[in-house]
């Protein structure tokens, strides 16, 4: 296994922070090193001198893009954090704060697609609820998986109830135990590339609900504030922000009211 020196790890961590906004400190350099070692193995890079030449002297854009891609944490599952989905069901799907118009929903970090497709399945269970889901991610690699909507048996078993598998999936490859999201769901979700720390396109939004879950935990306080402010600016009135279970806007923004759900989930409503 290729052993990477502190110079390489520090340089790569700095570039990731600048481009993606994800912070790697010396405490978690081991995670970065492991991911870089896997990349070097796949690219048949056998020395640190070769790697340093490619990323520092040559500024090889293709390799740097792969490094930025692997720096993100794509851990996800269907219906991850059930308390959030319970709050979304009661406050949004049953509360109908948008009336009968088509709700515009944005999943800001789609990863491999389990979150936007989970949201779509929830929306499908609400009679008469009209919606469109816009999903974005920094990684073109995972976006390609999202668009195909194909998942292993293990991925389908993680968090997906039997009735959702029955109603919204079809067998794709029985020999390899793969399942595919039905077109009726897949066609309700669009996937696009977006780097949250870059300037957003002027036509991005407006939205009624933004899911920005398990993203802010990797950002600096300043970047968290910037992202939340931008989200608030493109939210309709009423508009709602949903974060990860361990995330909060306390100390980051005063432009939202907190709506606590009896099941434990929290949804933030934009102040009017």
C-alpha positions in Angstrom: 0.0 0.0 0.0 1.4 3.4 -1.0 2.3 5.5 2.1 1.5 9.2 1.6 3.5 11.9 3.3 2.2 14.9 5.2 3.0 17.3 2.3 0.7 15.5 -0.1 -2.1 15.1 2.5 -1.9 18.8 3.5 -1.9 20.0 -0.1 -4.9 17.8 -1.1 -6.8 18.7 2.0 -6.3 22.4 1.2 -7.5 22.0 -2.4 -10.6 20.0 -1.2 -11.5 22.8 1.2 -11.1 25.4 -1.5 -13.1 23.6 -4.1 -15.7 21.5 -2.2 -15.8 23.1 1.2 -15.1 19.8 3.0 -12.6 20.1 5.8 -10.0 17.4 6.5 -7.8 18.1 9.5 -4.9 16.1 10.8 -7.3 14.2 13.0 -9.0 12.6 10.0 -6.1 12.6 7.5 -6.3 8.8 7.8 -9.6 8.9 5.9 -8.2 11.1 3.2 -5.1 8.9 2.9 -7.2 5.7 2.6 -9.3 7.3 -0.2 -6.1 8.5 -2.0 -4.5 5.1 -1.7 -7.6 3.5 -3.4 -7.4 6.1 -6.2 -3.7 5.5 -6.7 -4.3 1.8 -6.9 -7.0 2.2 -9.5 -4.8 4.5 -11.6 -1.7 2.4 -11.1 0.2 5.3 -9.5 3.0 3.5 -7.7 5.1 6.3 -6.1 4.4 9.5 -4.1 6.7 11.3 -6.5 4.5 10.4 -9.4 1.4 11.5 -7.5 3.0 14.8 -6.4 4.0 15.5 -10.0 0.5 14.9 -11.3 -1.4 16.9 -8.7 1.0 19.7 -7.9 3.4 20.3 -10.9 1.1 19.2 -13.7 -2.2 20.3 -12.0 -3.8 17.3 -13.7 -7.5 18.4 -13.8 -8.8 14.8 -14.4 -7.1 13.4 -11.3 -8.0 16.4 -9.2 -11.7 16.0 -10.2 -11.5 12.4 -9.1 -9.9 13.5 -5.8 -12.7 16.0 -5.2 -15.2 13.3 -6.0 -13.8 10.8 -3.6 -13.6 13.4 -0.8 -17.3 13.5 -0.4 -19.2 11.2 2.0 -21.8 9.3 0.0 -23.2 7.4 3.0 -27.0 7.2 2.5 -30.0 4.9 2.6 -33.7 4.9 1.8 -35.7 6.8 4.4 -32.6 7.7 6.5 -33.8 9.3 9.7 -37.4 8.3 9.9 -38.3 11.1 12.3 -37.6 13.6 9.5 -39.9 11.8 7.1 -42.6 11.7 9.8 -42.4 15.4 10.2 -42.4 16.0 6.4 -45.5 13.8 6.1 -47.5 15.6 8.8 -46.3 19.2 8.2 -46.0 19.3 4.5 -47.9 16.4 2.9 -50.9 16.5 5.2 -50.7 20.2 6.2 -50.7 21.3 2.5 -49.1 24.7 3.1 -48.9 25.3 -0.6 -52.5 24.6 -1.4 -53.1 22.7 -4.6 -50.3 24.1 -6.7 -47.3 21.9 -7.7 -44.7 22.0 -4.9 -41.1 22.5 -5.9 -38.8 20.4 -3.8 -35.0 20.5 -3.9 -32.6 17.8 -2.5 -29.3 19.7 -2.3 -27.1 16.7 -1.9 -28.6 13.7 -3.6 -25.7 11.3 -3.2 -26.7 8.1 -5.0 -30.4 9.0 -5.1 -31.9 7.3 -2.1 -33.1 10.6 -0.5 -34.8 12.2 -3.5 -36.5 8.9 -4.4 -37.6 8.4 -0.8 -39.1 11.9 -0.8 -40.9 11.1 -4.1 -42.3 7.8 -2.7 -43.6 9.8 0.3 -45.2 12.3 -2.0 -46.9 9.5 -4.0 -48.6 8.3 -0.9 -50.3 11.7 -0.4 -53.5 11.8 -2.5 -53.7 14.8 -4.8 -50.2 16.1 -3.8 -48.6 17.6 -6.9 -44.8 17.9 -6.8 -41.5 18.1 -8.7 -38.2 17.2 -7.2 -34.9 18.8 -8.3 -31.9 16.9 -7.0 -28.3 18.1 -7.2 -24.9 16.8 -6.1 -21.2 17.7 -6.6 -20.3 14.3 -7.9 -21.1 13.4 -11.5 -20.3 9.8 -10.6 -23.2 9.5 -8.2 -25.5 11.6 -10.4 -25.1 9.0 -13.1 -26.2 6.3 -10.6 -29.2 8.5 -9.6 -30.4 8.8 -13.2 -30.3 5.1 -13.7 -32.1 4.4 -10.4 -30.7 0.9 -10.0 -29.9 -0.5 -6.6 -28.6 -3.6 -5.1 -30.7 -5.9 -2.9 -28.7 -4.7 0.1 -29.3 -1.1 -0.7 -33.0 -1.7 -1.1 -33.2 -3.6 2.2 -31.7 -0.7 4.1 -34.7 1.4 5.3 -37.2 0.5 2.5 -40.5 -0.9 3.7 -42.0 -3.8 1.8 -44.9 -1.9 0.4 -42.6 0.8 -1.1 -40.5 -1.9 -2.8 -43.6 -3.5 -4.2 -45.2 -0.3 -5.4 -42.2 1.6 -6.7 -39.5 -0.8 -7.7 -39.2 -3.5 -10.4 -36.8 -6.3 -10.8 -33.8 -5.2 -13.0 -31.3 -8.1 -12.9 -32.4 -11.0 -10.8 -29.1 -12.8 -11.2 -27.3 -10.0 -9.4 -30.3 -9.1 -7.2 -30.7 -5.6 -8.6 -33.9 -3.4 -8.4 -34.8 -0.4 -10.4 -37.0 2.6 -9.5 -40.1 2.6 -11.7 -40.3 5.2 -14.4 -43.4 6.7 -12.7 -41.2 7.8 -9.9 -37.9 8.4 -11.8 -39.6 10.8 -14.1 -40.6 13.0 -11.2 -37.0 13.7 -10.2 -34.4 15.7 -12.2 -30.7 15.5 -11.4 -28.1 18.2 -12.0 -24.6 19.0 -11.0 -24.2 21.8 -8.4 -21.4 22.7 -6.1 -23.1 24.3 -3.1 -20.2 26.6 -2.3 -20.1 28.1 -5.8 -22.3 30.7 -7.2 -25.7 29.2 -7.9 -27.3 29.6 -11.4 -29.8 32.5 -11.5 -32.6 30.2 -12.6 -32.1 27.9 -9.6 -35.3 28.0 -7.7 -37.5 29.2 -6.2 -38.4 26.2 -4.0 -41.0 25.4 -1.4 -39.0 22.8 0.5 -35.2 22.4 0.6 -33.6 19.2 1.9 -30.0 20.0 2.8 -29.3 17.0 5.0 -25.9 15.9 6.4 -24.1 18.6 4.4 -23.4 21.4 6.8 -21.6 19.2 9.3 -18.6 19.2 6.9 -18.5 23.0 6.4 -16.9 25.9 8.3 -19.2 28.1 10.3 -18.9 30.9 7.7 -19.8 28.5 4.9 -22.7 27.1 6.8 -24.1 30.7 7.2 -23.6 31.4 3.5 -25.3 28.3 2.3 -28.3 28.8 4.7 -28.7 32.4 3.6 -28.7 31.4 -0.1 -31.3 28.7 0.6 -33.5 31.2 2.4 -33.2 33.6 -0.5 -34.6 31.1 -3.0 -37.4 29.8 -0.7 -41.0 30.7 -1.4 -43.2 32.1 1.3 -44.1 29.8 3.0 -40.9 27.9 2.5 -39.3 25.1 4.5 -35.7 23.9 5.2 -35.0 20.3 6.4 -31.5 19.5 7.8 -29.9 16.3 9.0 -30.8 14.8 12.4 -27.6 16.2 14.0 -27.7 19.6 12.3 -29.2 22.8 13.5 -29.4 26.5 12.4 -28.9 27.7 15.9 -26.3 30.5 15.8 -26.3 30.4 12.0 -29.5 32.2 10.9 -32.4 34.1 12.5 -34.5 33.9 9.3 -36.4 30.7 10.3 -38.8 29.5 12.9 -38.4 26.0 14.2 -41.3 23.6 13.9 -40.9 20.6 16.2 -42.7 17.4 15.4 -44.0 15.1 18.1 -42.0 12.3 16.6 -38.8 14.2 17.2 -38.1 15.6 13.8 -37.6 19.4 13.2 -38.4 21.4 10.1 -37.4 25.1 9.7 -40.0 27.5 8.3 -38.9 30.7 6.6 -40.1 33.7 8.5 -42.7 35.8 6.6 
